[in-house]
Amino acid sequence: MKKEDQFLGKHNAPNENLEIEGAQLFGHPKGLMTLFFTEMWERFSYYGMRALLILFMTAPIATGGLGFDDQTSGAIYGLYSMFVYLLALPGGWIADRLVGLKKSVWYGGVIITIGHFTMALPGLFAILSSAPDLPKDHLTGLDVYSFFLGLILIVLGTGLLKPNISSIVGQLYPENSSKRDAGFSIFYMGINLGAFLAPIACSTLAIYDWHLGFGLAGFGMLMGLVQYKLTGKHLRGVGDFILPENENESRKRRKLISVVWLSLLVLAIIIACFFLEIISIDPTAIAAISNTVIAIVALLFFLYVLFLGGLNSDEKKKVGVVMILFVFSSIFWSGFEQAGSSLNLFAERFTDRVVLGWEIPAGYFQSINSIFIILFAPFFGAMWVMLAKKNLEPSSPLKFAFGLVLLGIGFLVMYFAAKIAASGDLAAPTWLVVTYLFHTFGELSLSPVGLSLTTKLAPKKFVGQMMGMWFLSIAMGSLIAGRIAGGASGGTAEALSRMPDQYLLIVYTVVGAGLVLMLIAKPIRKLMGNVH
């Protein structure tokens, strides 16, 4: 479970006119519970589908899967994860300029629900058809088309919903309210609760049919929408869009709406051309190109801000720190996001999952991170406070470095697990559990610190854009993770023999990056100036 979720929208301006004294539920606005359950069910849908995604793509056609090779599946997974983060930026823009926060959440949830049910469509079709006993190895164009169309819809919907629902939470409280942080803590418990329950529930149904698992994910989002609408009265006056009274502003808004609809039309035409096989798309090539494009865009943006942004010397130094953290953040997420790809495949292929005669679905392991987050997040928070009181708290760059090293230790555990798999034996489940434990420790050390630090270091006129760059680093890391998974999942005998070395290479990369960051932590700390 990614802790950066909790910062999406947290720094948006709250509703200063709202009186929290009227709250009727544990001292918090009732609207918080509306958002809590909406977010819980949205994360249920997201992590439920995510637990099945690469397993479904690589599963043989004979078992109801798509039969894609590991490299193609990894590239598709990486592109999907990348776009989930990239589209949060236009999603926030649409909410701010065109429809408002509340409507963005509603429209996003509707699109996500349609996306999940689209992925479940082949299973429903088989049930309703005149041939209910259709064999699982009967792969049709409907399976492939509904899969890709469903992914596209989920990405579009998540981009609308995810950044804006957190922004509404921020607006429930007046500025500087002592209960605001507590409200966010309650809200993010919903994230972890949904992320914990979903892989177990969806993976259980997927035992019988993959599409049932996708359908359950869609049902979860539908439940979130129903309660969002039924309890929406508690959000009255929060997150609404105020139509411009000025005619020029109204005209500008209508033009922007036309641009959005034109963009969607172009996207629909491209999708139709793909489905009609007028154009062919190579996910592996697109993933490679996307990596380069993101790196170039990030570099050009930072150069623009540094040399043409009108910043003073102190601000330029802080932007330089953000630029350095961008690189190390991308490295971290390129390893951490292996959870849903190569580590998920390791659970499926090379882990002994039989307990008391029952084989645990591989997707169950995707719930482990959320369990550890719930257990250890309070401990990490208390630990930093205790160390600060003793003047022993590490600097933010050092915490960042610890996160990378802890991630590397997790992959060192996987190196030994991969050695067992390469020898022909199944690895015990504890190898994966310990790996996820270290990865969670790494996440808790780096992720909250990274985004909070970005907001503090960003020049005032570039705060939103610097936040966007943080999420761009996660998008880049997610894309790299998918590409790595294609070669580190042991799908062939040759790949299996190379798998231990692949994991060892990840260890060298992330631990090496962590050590480098430790060495330059003091110079970085000086560049940060008065930011701690």
GIZI-V480846 format. One record per run of one state. SS is the DSSP state (alpha for helix, beta for strand, coil for the rest). FROM is the first residue (numbers start at 1). LEN is the number of residues. If there is no record, write none. Layout:
ss & from & len
SS & FROM & LEN
SS & FROM & LEN
This chain:
ss & from & len
coil & 1 & 2
alpha & 3 & 5
coil & 8 & 12
alpha & 20 & 3
coil & 23 & 2
beta & 25 & 1
coil & 26 & 2
beta & 28 & 1
coil & 29 & 2
alpha & 31 & 28
coil & 59 & 2
alpha & 61 & 3
coil & 64 & 6
alpha & 70 & 30
coil & 100 & 1
alpha & 101 & 28
coil & 129 & 12
alpha & 141 & 31
coil & 172 & 8
alpha & 180 & 27
coil & 207 & 3
alpha & 210 & 21
coil & 231 & 1
alpha & 232 & 4
coil & 236 & 11
alpha & 247 & 29
coil & 276 & 7
alpha & 283 & 26
coil & 309 & 4
alpha & 313 & 28
coil & 341 & 1
alpha & 342 & 9
beta & 351 & 1
coil & 352 & 2
beta & 354 & 2
coil & 356 & 2
beta & 358 & 2
coil & 360 & 2
alpha & 362 & 28
coil & 390 & 6
alpha & 396 & 27
coil & 423 & 4
beta & 427 & 1
coil & 428 & 1
alpha & 429 & 29
coil & 458 & 2
alpha & 460 & 28
coil & 488 & 5
alpha & 493 & 27
coil & 520 & 1
alpha & 521 & 7
coil & 528 & 5
